[in-house]
Amino acid sequence: MAQQVHDLTDTQWAALIDQWGGCAYCGAPGPGLQKDCMLAISRGGRYTIDNVVPCCRSCNSSKCNTELTTWMRR
């Protein structure tokens, strides 16, 4: 993870939470939403505005580092 450049600011994260209004995948409301990289860090993703969405703990645990489209098809 230290090898990647992560540039998501706290302001951007707050804006993402406001825009989504809950978990990006199931719609569960906050608080406690986690930053989920749609393209997992282990697959080359980064914490950036284009790759992060708010996610509930359940969806984040279920998705893990699976590719987004593969996980959603399940």
C-alpha positions as CSV (number, residue, x, y, z in Angstrom):
1,M,0.0,0.0,0.0
2,A,2.9,2.4,0.7
3,Q,4.0,2.0,-2.9
4,Q,0.8,3.6,-4.2
5,V,0.0,7.4,-4.2
6,H,-3.3,7.9,-2.3
7,D,-4.7,11.4,-2.7
8,L,-8.3,11.2,-1.4
9,T,-8.7,14.2,1.0
10,D,-11.0,14.3,4.0
11,T,-13.1,16.9,2.2
12,Q,-13.5,14.7,-0.8
13,W,-14.5,11.7,1.4
14,A,-17.1,13.8,3.2
15,A,-18.5,14.9,-0.2
16,L,-18.7,11.3,-1.4
17,I,-20.7,10.3,1.7
18,D,-23.1,13.2,1.1
19,Q,-23.5,12.4,-2.5
20,W,-24.1,8.7,-2.1
21,G,-26.3,9.1,1.0
22,G,-25.3,5.6,2.3
23,C,-23.5,2.5,1.1
24,A,-22.9,2.7,-2.6
25,Y,-23.8,-1.0,-3.0
26,C,-26.8,-1.7,-0.8
27,G,-27.9,1.8,0.3
28,A,-27.4,1.2,4.0
29,P,-27.2,4.5,5.9
30,G,-24.2,5.7,7.9
31,P,-22.6,6.2,10.3
32,G,-19.7,3.8,10.1
33,L,-19.4,3.8,6.3
34,Q,-16.0,2.6,5.2
35,K,-13.8,3.7,2.2
36,D,-14.0,0.9,-0.4
37,C,-11.7,0.9,-3.4
38,M,-13.8,-0.3,-6.4
39,L,-10.5,-1.5,-7.8
40,A,-8.8,-3.1,-4.8
41,I,-5.4,-1.9,-3.7
42,S,-4.1,-5.4,-4.1
43,R,-5.2,-5.2,-7.8
44,G,-3.5,-1.8,-8.4
45,G,-6.3,0.5,-7.1
46,R,-5.7,3.6,-5.0
47,Y,-7.6,5.8,-2.5
48,T,-8.6,8.4,-5.1
49,I,-11.8,10.3,-5.8
50,D,-12.4,8.2,-8.9
51,N,-11.9,4.8,-7.1
52,V,-13.4,5.2,-3.7
53,V,-17.1,4.8,-2.6
54,P,-18.7,4.7,0.8
55,C,-19.5,1.2,1.8
56,C,-21.1,-0.5,4.8
57,R,-19.1,-3.0,6.7
58,S,-21.1,-5.9,5.5
59,C,-20.6,-5.1,1.8
60,N,-17.0,-4.3,2.3
61,S,-16.3,-7.6,4.0
62,S,-18.2,-9.5,1.4
63,K,-16.5,-7.8,-1.6
64,C,-13.0,-8.0,-0.1
65,N,-10.6,-7.6,-3.1
66,T,-12.9,-9.2,-5.6
67,E,-13.4,-7.3,-8.9
68,L,-16.5,-5.2,-8.6
69,T,-18.5,-6.6,-11.5
70,T,-17.7,-10.2,-10.4
71,W,-18.8,-9.5,-6.8
72,M,-22.0,-7.7,-8.0
73,R,-23.0,-10.7,-10.2
74,R,-22.9,-13.0,-7.1
